[in-house]
Amino acid sequence: MQTPKTNTNSLAAIGDSPMVDFSSLRPDNGASIHVKWEGVNPTGSLKDRMALAMIDAARRRGDLEAGEPVVEFTGGSTGSSLAFVCAVLGHPFHVVTADCVAEEKISSMRALGARIETLETPNGVSYDGLFEDLRERALQVRDETGAYFTNQFENPDQLEGYRPLAEEILDQQPEVDEFVMIVGTGGCAMGTARVLREADTDVTISVVEPAESPVLTDGTAGEHSVQGTAIVESPPLVDDDAYDRVFTIPSEEGIECVREIAQTEGLLVGTSTGMNVAAAKRIAAERDPDDTVVTIACDTGLKYLSDGLYEGLEGSTFCLC
């Protein structure tokens, strides 16, 4: 039994997430699927780990002094995580985002004190060029205000932030035959893979991307409905030598997997988790029953309720009159 953490600030609540055996989703005669449930982090996302790592490293180097502002652009959970870390450490935070991002994420950033700037998108979905538009505006804010730009897609500081995640995986599930992770910045996939490979050079590392935007497979970016995943060519933190294969999963398959997880495992997860588990199911089906596939439940699905992610599921509604 772990000793409870006491007399610390809320940053100490990051990490130590449980590992869940998704036994109901295990294919017949296939490998087991174990999922690291990152929804227990303070903002409900694994991005709390990388946000703290980036801010902490900048402060230690002297790139970010006490009370100085921070700016970032994000289409995923990074904004909420940075807003959380900046609130605790006393840094004003300016976030550049888009109207295709779940309203719950925008609301949580605002509640944590962030200044929100939202760019409009056609049809309310990610498009080829959105990354560049968001980045350009974040750079303008940096130049106008002197804010520290965390630059999540190119910042290697986050890689170290995922070392504890990999160490927790190895502690909870010492035998990992294959690790699978969707690519956003690439930080979690690369940071975790590095530590797993240090422990076992034979572990297979697989990465996931939307089939509608196969940037790792053939360099093609396109519209998709999976928030926070790669939308540009060659994410700088992704090392081609650090992974063995890429799974391109259609967004709809990932969304259906989200709903399946809710009604079989009882966890509300986001779309990136659905993509991870959809790939893990494919992998488990081709591996031996004694093998273990590990992936990540990146964040809580409570952030996506307004997007209709769970609409159409069977259930009952009663009126108490």
VOLUM-876649 format. One line per field, with one value per residue: residue in one letter; x, y, z of N, C-alpha, C in turn. Coordinates in steps of 0.02 Angstrom, whole numbers. Each point is the difference from the previous one (the first is absolute). Example, Ala and Ser with C-alpha at 12.3 -4.5 7.8 and 13.67 -1.06 7.14 Angstrom:
2
residuo a,s
nx 660,-18
ny -284,53
nz 390,-36
cax -45,42
cay 59,59
caz 0,3
cx 45,-39
cy 60,55
cz 0,37
***
This chain:
321
residuo m,q,t,p,k,t,n,t,n,s,l,a,a,i,g,d,s,p,m,v,d,f,s,s,l,r,p,d,n,g,a,s,i,h,v,k,w,e,g,v,n,p,t,g,s,l,k,d,r,m,a,l,a,m,i,d,a,a,r,r,r,g,d,l,e,a,g,e,p,v,v,e,f,t,g,g,s,t,g,s,s,l,a,f,v,c,a,v,l,g,h,p,f,h,v,v,t,a,d,c,v,a,e,e,k,i,s,s,m,r,a,l,g,a,r,i,e,t,l,e,t,p,n,g,v,s,y,d,g,l,f,e,d,l,r,e,r,a,l,q,v,r,d,e,t,g,a,y,f,t,n,q,f,e,n,p,d,q,l,e,g,y,r,p,l,a,e,e,i,l,d,q,q,p,e,v,d,e,f,v,m,i,v,g,t,g,g,c,a,m,g,t,a,r,v,l,r,e,a,d,t,d,v,t,i,s,v,v,e,p,a,e,s,p,v,l,t,d,g,t,a,g,e,h,s,v,q,g,t,a,i,v,e,s,p,p,l,v,d,d,d,a,y,d,r,v,f,t,i,p,s,e,e,g,i,e,c,v,r,e,i,a,q,t,e,g,l,l,v,g,t,s,t,g,m,n,v,a,a,a,k,r,i,a,a,e,r,d,p,d,d,t,v,v,t,i,a,c,d,t,g,l,k,y,l,s,d,g,l,y,e,g,l,e,g,s,t,f,c,l,c
nx 42,-15,52,-55,-6,38,-30,-34,22,-46,59,2,-60,50,-23,36,-11,-61,15,-39,-21,2,-18,-52,54,21,33,-41,33,-14,44,22,-49,55,-39,46,-37,15,-63,41,36,27,22,10,65,31,-29,-28,20,-18,-58,-1,16,-41,-48,7,11,-50,-32,20,-12,-51,-29,-25,-5,3,-63,47,-27,-48,21,-55,6,-64,-7,38,25,51,-49,-43,45,16,-66,-6,53,-19,-61,26,38,-59,-11,-11,-55,28,-59,29,-65,-41,-49,45,27,-4,-63,-3,42,-35,-55,33,25,-59,-27,53,-32,-4,38,-61,34,-58,29,-34,-36,11,-65,35,44,49,44,21,46,-43,42,12,-66,-9,49,-20,-63,20,34,-56,-36,44,-1,-66,3,47,-57,9,24,-44,-31,-59,-10,41,-33,65,-13,-52,52,35,-51,13,60,-29,-33,56,28,-56,2,65,-17,-51,37,41,-45,30,-43,-52,27,-61,13,-54,12,16,30,-17,-10,-63,-13,37,-25,-59,1,31,-41,-53,30,11,-63,-22,56,-34,-18,-59,19,-64,-7,-45,-34,-38,-41,-40,50,21,16,-3,-56,-30,2,-59,-14,-50,-63,-7,-29,65,-25,49,-17,50,12,63,40,24,-42,30,-42,-30,31,10,60,-43,-30,-39,-60,-39,-50,-31,-32,-53,-14,-42,51,38,-47,-8,67,-3,-50,39,52,-42,-24,65,38,-54,43,-8,16,54,-3,51,-34,-55,40,25,-60,-25,57,-7,-64,19,41,-45,-39,57,-3,47,-38,63,-12,33,-56,39,-51,-19,-37,4,-67,-35,-50,3,59,-33,-34,20,51,-42,57,-45,-18,-63,31,-12,-55,-12,-51,-1,-63,29,-64
ny -60,47,35,25,40,32,56,-9,34,24,27,-14,22,24,-47,-57,-2,-27,-64,1,-60,16,-43,43,36,-48,-3,-42,-36,62,49,10,43,34,39,47,5,45,-22,-33,25,54,6,-62,15,-42,50,-15,-61,9,25,-41,-50,27,13,-58,-29,36,-14,-63,7,29,-42,-20,65,7,-18,-25,27,-44,-23,-29,-37,-17,-62,-11,-44,14,35,-48,-43,39,8,-64,-20,41,-23,-61,10,29,-35,62,-28,7,-24,-23,-2,-49,20,-42,36,-55,21,-63,-11,36,-28,-58,17,21,-54,-25,50,-45,37,-4,-23,5,-42,29,-57,-17,-2,40,-13,-40,44,-18,19,-34,-51,15,3,-54,-32,25,-12,-61,-3,23,-42,-47,22,0,-56,-32,-32,-48,-19,-41,16,-25,17,46,1,-15,55,-6,-19,40,39,-39,14,40,20,-1,33,36,4,8,43,24,2,-36,-44,41,-33,41,58,28,53,38,29,43,22,-60,46,-19,-7,54,41,-29,1,57,10,-17,33,46,-16,3,-18,-53,49,-14,53,12,39,46,3,54,-45,48,-10,-42,47,-51,-20,55,34,-31,64,-14,14,6,-45,-13,31,44,-27,-34,62,-13,14,-61,-18,57,-16,-16,-51,-3,6,39,-11,-53,24,18,15,-2,32,-20,64,-22,-38,55,36,-50,0,66,-9,-42,41,49,-41,-11,54,37,15,64,-10,32,37,33,-9,18,46,14,-5,36,36,7,7,39,32,4,13,32,15,-34,-48,-22,35,57,33,53,37,60,8,40,0,36,-41,19,5,-54,6,64,-39,-30,-7,8,42,-22,4,-65,21,18,39,18,20,33,-11
nz 0,-47,20,29,-53,43,19,-55,-54,-40,-14,65,-21,-38,-40,4,-64,5,0,-55,18,-65,48,4,-14,39,-57,-27,45,21,-6,61,17,16,36,-8,55,-48,-2,41,-50,29,-63,22,-3,-42,-33,58,-19,-63,21,52,-42,-45,43,31,-60,-25,55,-3,-65,28,-43,58,13,65,-10,-39,-56,-17,-60,-23,-56,0,-24,55,43,-41,-29,16,-22,-52,-10,13,-36,-49,12,8,-54,-15,-56,-23,-24,-61,-17,-55,-14,-14,-40,-26,49,39,8,23,-51,-43,25,-1,-60,-19,27,-31,-30,-49,-39,-25,-53,-32,-42,-50,-6,-63,6,39,-48,22,-25,-60,43,38,-1,-64,-8,38,-30,-58,21,20,-57,-28,38,-15,-63,5,36,-37,-13,46,-59,29,-56,20,-63,26,56,1,36,-42,-38,39,-17,-53,26,47,-55,-35,51,2,-66,3,47,-37,-56,37,-23,-42,-38,6,-14,7,-39,3,-57,49,55,20,47,9,-64,-13,47,-9,-67,10,51,-37,-49,46,17,-63,-29,24,41,-26,-35,10,-52,17,-57,-10,-26,23,43,-49,44,42,-28,-22,58,-1,5,41,-15,66,38,1,53,-14,-59,-29,-20,12,-50,12,49,19,48,-57,30,-65,30,31,-59,5,16,-52,42,-58,48,-35,-3,-46,-18,6,-32,-42,1,-3,-42,-32,10,-16,-47,-7,1,-17,-48,16,-63,-21,-55,28,57,-31,-27,60,29,-50,2,66,-16,-50,40,50,-52,-13,66,33,26,0,-55,11,-16,2,19,-21,55,-52,-4,41,-12,64,-32,-20,56,-4,-18,42,35,48,-48,8,60,9,28,62,-13,65,0,50,2
cax -42,41,-9,-33,38,-29,36,28,-50,-38,42,20,-53,13,32,-22,-65,-7,-2,-63,-2,-61,-12,-58,18,53,-23,5,67,47,38,-37,6,4,-7,19,-57,27,-55,3,42,-41,-45,-28,39,71,37,24,70,43,-4,44,69,22,4,52,65,10,14,66,50,-5,-36,-65,8,-61,-51,0,-55,12,-47,2,-57,-18,-64,-14,-4,59,-19,-26,56,43,-37,4,68,14,-39,32,66,-6,16,-57,3,-38,-6,-29,-32,-46,-70,-14,20,-57,-16,21,71,5,-28,46,57,-25,-11,66,29,34,-29,-15,-8,-26,-2,-56,18,-56,-36,13,46,70,14,69,20,-20,60,41,-37,3,69,16,-30,35,64,-16,-11,66,36,-36,-4,59,-18,40,-36,19,16,-7,15,71,34,22,-6,-56,19,18,-61,-33,40,-36,-54,29,22,-61,-22,45,-13,-66,-4,71,8,-36,22,-10,-28,-31,-19,-16,48,-22,67,47,37,-16,21,73,27,-15,35,71,11,-17,54,57,-13,-8,13,-44,-69,-22,-30,-45,-32,-66,-21,-64,6,-15,57,56,61,58,0,18,10,-61,-41,-68,-50,-20,-39,34,33,65,46,44,-32,54,48,60,4,72,21,-8,60,-21,35,-23,-60,5,-53,-52,-68,-45,-67,-52,-27,-63,17,21,-59,-40,36,-15,-66,6,34,-48,-52,28,50,-26,41,-11,66,-1,9,68,1,-34,47,50,-27,-16,63,20,-41,28,64,-12,-29,52,53,-15,-38,45,29,-33,0,-13,-13,-16,-63,32,-37,-69,-51,-43,17,-27,-72,-37,14,-41,40,-36,-69,-22,8,-61,-3,-67,-8,-61,-19,-28,-48
cay 60,60,51,58,61,52,63,18,34,-46,-30,-66,-47,-24,-65,-58,-22,-73,-40,-36,-56,3,-70,-9,18,-44,-45,-72,-29,54,26,42,72,37,71,47,46,67,45,17,59,56,26,-57,-13,-14,60,32,-20,38,71,13,-9,57,60,-10,5,71,37,-19,30,72,24,23,26,2,48,15,-33,-58,-6,-62,-15,-69,-26,-56,10,35,66,-7,-20,58,47,-27,9,72,26,-19,32,72,27,13,-45,18,-58,8,-63,3,-14,-71,-31,-11,58,-14,16,73,23,-16,46,65,-5,-1,66,13,45,-43,30,-55,9,-35,-51,-18,-61,-18,-57,14,3,6,70,26,0,59,60,5,14,69,46,-8,36,71,15,0,60,59,2,-26,-62,-59,-45,-68,-32,-70,-46,-4,7,-66,-5,-43,-70,-21,-1,-64,-53,-33,-40,-64,-37,-26,-57,-56,-23,-32,-53,-8,-30,36,-25,53,63,36,68,48,56,70,29,-56,-2,-59,-60,-4,-1,-65,-52,2,-34,-71,-32,-6,-58,-61,20,-39,24,30,66,18,66,2,63,-7,-20,59,46,-45,38,-42,-53,25,72,34,27,10,12,-58,20,-22,59,-6,-44,32,28,29,-49,-12,32,2,-43,-71,-31,-58,-60,-16,-42,-56,1,50,-21,53,-19,49,35,-30,-61,22,24,-59,-33,40,-20,-69,3,26,-49,-65,10,50,60,51,20,44,-31,-26,-65,-46,-18,-44,-66,-32,-29,-53,-59,-30,-31,-57,-54,-34,-24,-60,12,15,66,57,63,57,65,54,37,66,49,-17,17,54,60,-4,-14,48,-15,-55,-60,-58,1,-60,-60,-21,14,17,65,2,66,0,55
caz 0,-5,51,-30,-6,43,5,-66,-42,-43,-51,23,-17,-67,-5,40,-27,1,-62,-3,-46,-40,-15,-43,-69,-23,-54,13,-12,-11,56,47,-12,63,-17,54,6,16,18,71,11,22,-52,-36,-61,6,-18,61,8,-45,16,57,-21,-41,42,50,-33,-18,62,24,-45,2,-59,24,68,40,-20,-71,-36,-42,-55,-39,-42,13,-21,43,72,25,26,68,44,11,41,68,27,5,56,62,5,-4,-66,-45,-57,-59,-44,-66,-16,-57,18,-6,63,43,42,69,7,0,63,56,-4,24,72,32,-5,-64,-49,-57,-67,-41,-72,-32,-50,-44,18,70,5,-16,-71,-20,7,65,42,-16,20,72,19,-19,49,64,-7,4,71,32,-19,25,74,33,34,-15,-45,17,-64,17,-53,-11,64,25,73,18,-3,68,39,-8,30,55,-27,-22,59,31,-42,14,68,2,-50,-18,-66,-52,-66,-49,25,-56,21,-53,-6,-1,-6,-3,62,40,-36,-2,67,31,-37,17,64,-9,-38,45,43,-41,-70,-45,0,-63,9,-54,6,-31,-29,-35,-70,-40,1,10,-8,11,-51,-67,1,-20,54,-21,52,40,59,60,27,31,-35,-48,-59,-41,-22,39,66,15,55,-20,-27,-39,24,67,-3,-48,-51,7,-14,-21,22,-18,57,21,37,66,36,19,54,59,24,24,64,49,18,21,53,47,2,-50,-27,-58,-66,-9,33,-44,-53,31,16,-64,-24,46,-16,-62,17,44,-41,-39,45,39,62,56,-10,32,-36,45,-31,46,-1,4,40,16,-50,25,-37,-68,1,-42,-70,-24,-6,26,-24,-35,40,33,71,21,32,37,25,67,2
cx 44,-13,-32,46,-34,44,35,-52,-31,41,22,-52,9,33,-28,-69,-4,5,-62,4,-67,-18,-58,14,55,-26,6,68,52,35,-45,14,-3,5,16,-52,23,-54,1,44,-44,-46,-31,38,73,42,22,74,46,-2,46,73,26,8,57,69,16,17,71,55,2,-33,-68,8,-68,-48,-2,-53,25,-52,9,-61,-16,-68,-21,-3,58,-18,-26,57,46,-35,3,69,15,-39,34,65,-1,22,-64,7,-48,-2,-34,-28,-49,-70,-19,19,-62,-10,21,73,10,-26,46,61,-20,-8,66,38,34,-38,-8,-8,-18,-2,-58,27,-60,-30,14,45,70,11,74,19,-19,60,41,-34,3,70,19,-28,35,67,-11,-11,66,38,-32,5,63,-12,48,-44,22,12,-3,21,75,40,20,-5,-55,18,16,-61,-37,42,-37,-58,25,23,-59,-25,42,-11,-65,-5,71,11,-44,27,-9,-33,-26,-25,-12,50,-37,63,51,37,-13,25,76,31,-11,39,74,14,-17,55,63,-7,-3,6,-46,-71,-16,-35,-42,-30,-62,-13,-67,11,-13,58,64,68,63,6,23,6,-61,-39,-71,-46,-16,-34,30,41,69,49,39,-38,51,47,58,2,72,23,-4,63,-21,32,-26,-64,7,-52,-52,-67,-41,-71,-50,-30,-64,11,21,-59,-44,33,-11,-66,1,33,-48,-47,26,49,-21,41,-21,67,-9,16,70,8,-35,45,53,-26,-21,62,22,-40,25,65,-10,-26,53,56,-24,-37,43,31,-42,9,-19,-12,-23,-71,19,-36,-72,-48,-48,14,-35,-75,-39,11,-43,37,-38,-73,-16,9,-65,4,-72,-1,-68,-13,-30,-45,-33
cy 62,47,62,60,54,62,19,41,-50,-30,-71,-53,-29,-69,-52,-24,-76,-32,-43,-54,3,-71,-11,15,-45,-47,-73,-25,54,22,40,73,36,75,43,56,68,51,21,60,61,30,-56,-20,-15,63,40,-15,43,75,18,-6,60,64,-5,8,73,42,-16,30,76,30,30,20,2,54,17,-41,-57,0,-67,-4,-74,-16,-59,20,39,67,-4,-17,58,53,-20,14,74,32,-15,39,75,32,15,-43,22,-60,18,-68,10,-21,-73,-39,-5,60,-12,18,76,28,-13,45,69,-1,1,65,17,52,-40,41,-56,18,-41,-50,-13,-66,-24,-61,23,-2,5,74,30,5,63,65,11,19,73,49,-5,38,75,22,2,64,63,7,-21,-65,-56,-48,-71,-43,-76,-49,-8,-1,-69,-7,-48,-74,-27,-3,-66,-59,-33,-43,-69,-42,-30,-61,-62,-28,-39,-61,-13,-29,37,-24,53,60,39,67,44,58,66,41,-55,-8,-61,-63,-8,-5,-66,-55,-3,-39,-74,-37,-7,-62,-65,19,-37,25,33,66,16,69,1,70,-9,-19,59,50,-40,33,-42,-53,26,76,41,23,13,12,-66,26,-23,58,-17,-46,39,26,33,-56,-3,39,-3,-48,-74,-24,-64,-64,-24,-42,-51,3,53,-32,61,-23,52,32,-33,-64,17,23,-58,-37,39,-22,-72,-2,22,-54,-69,7,54,62,47,27,45,-37,-28,-68,-52,-24,-48,-70,-37,-32,-58,-64,-35,-37,-64,-60,-39,-28,-61,17,18,70,54,62,55,63,49,23,73,49,-23,23,53,66,4,-9,46,-13,-56,-65,-63,-2,-66,-64,-16,14,18,67,1,71,-8,61,6
cz 0,59,-31,-2,42,-1,-65,-37,-48,-57,19,-16,-70,4,47,-22,-2,-70,2,-53,-38,-24,-47,-73,-28,-54,20,-21,-15,63,47,-15,67,-16,60,2,24,17,73,15,14,-52,-40,-61,16,-15,62,11,-43,15,58,-20,-39,42,50,-31,-18,61,26,-43,5,-61,20,73,36,-25,-74,-37,-44,-56,-34,-45,8,-28,42,73,28,30,70,48,14,42,73,31,10,58,66,10,-11,-65,-39,-62,-55,-46,-65,-20,-58,22,-10,63,45,47,72,11,4,66,58,-1,27,76,38,-10,-65,-41,-65,-64,-48,-73,-30,-51,-44,22,71,8,-18,-75,-13,0,67,47,-11,22,75,24,-15,51,68,-2,3,72,37,-14,30,75,36,37,-20,-41,15,-62,5,-55,-13,65,28,75,21,0,69,45,-4,25,58,-25,-21,59,37,-39,17,70,4,-46,-26,-69,-50,-67,-54,33,-59,25,-60,1,-2,-11,-12,66,42,-34,3,70,35,-34,18,63,-5,-37,43,44,-39,-73,-49,-2,-67,15,-62,12,-43,-28,-34,-73,-46,-5,14,-8,9,-54,-68,-3,-19,61,-25,59,36,63,65,28,28,-35,-52,-61,-46,-21,49,66,25,55,-18,-35,-36,24,68,0,-56,-55,17,-16,-19,14,-23,63,26,39,72,42,22,58,66,31,27,69,55,24,17,58,50,7,-56,-22,-61,-64,-12,34,-43,-56,27,9,-63,-30,43,-13,-62,17,41,-40,-38,44,39,64,60,-5,34,-43,49,-40,53,-10,15,45,11,-55,24,-37,-68,-2,-46,-74,-28,-7,20,-22,-36,39,35,75,17,35,34,24,69,7,68
***
